[in-house]
């Protein structure tokens, strides 16, 4: 089972990094966390799951 908090932090960090160099479109850490939570909830509602990649399977392709 993937830790939902960890998934939210990864998404929030990515959102903050995306807006880092855009002075007209800044986003705060708390707003990014809320956005990340909404994104993961939307994915869950759509029946999608965020799961870790099995590196053995990925490497064998």
C-alpha positions in Angstrom: 0.0 0.0 0.0 1.3 3.4 -1.0 1.3 6.1 1.7 -1.2 8.8 0.5 0.7 11.5 2.4 3.9 10.6 0.6 2.1 10.8 -2.8 0.6 14.2 -1.9 4.0 15.5 -0.9 5.6 14.3 -4.1 2.8 16.0 -6.1 2.9 19.2 -4.0 6.7 19.4 -4.4 6.4 19.0 -8.2 3.7 21.7 -8.3 5.9 24.2 -6.4 8.9 23.4 -8.6 6.7 24.0 -11.7 5.7 27.5 -10.6 9.1 28.4 -9.0 10.3 30.5 -11.9 6.9 32.0 -12.8 6.6 35.3 -10.8 3.1 35.9 -12.1 1.8 32.5 -11.1 3.3 31.7 -7.7 1.7 29.0 -5.4 2.3 28.6 -1.7 3.3 25.3 -0.1 -0.1 24.9 1.7 -2.0 25.6 -1.5 0.2 23.1 -3.4 -0.6 20.5 -0.7 -4.3 21.1 -1.0 -4.1 20.9 -4.8 -2.1 17.6 -4.5 -4.8 16.2 -2.2 -7.5 17.1 -4.7 -5.5 15.5 -7.5 -5.1 12.2 -5.6 -8.8 12.2 -4.6 -9.8 12.8 -8.3 -7.5 9.9 -9.4 -9.0 7.7 -6.7 -12.6 8.7 -7.7 -11.8 7.8 -11.3 -10.7 4.3 -10.1 -7.0 5.0 -10.7 -4.3 4.1 -8.2 -0.8 5.5 -7.7 1.5 2.5 -7.0 5.2 2.0 -6.9 6.9 0.6 -9.9 8.3 -2.9 -9.7 11.8 -2.2 -10.9 12.4 -5.9 -11.8 9.4 -5.9 -14.2 10.2 -2.4 -15.6 13.8 -3.4 -16.3 12.8 -6.6 -18.2 10.8 -4.8 -20.9 
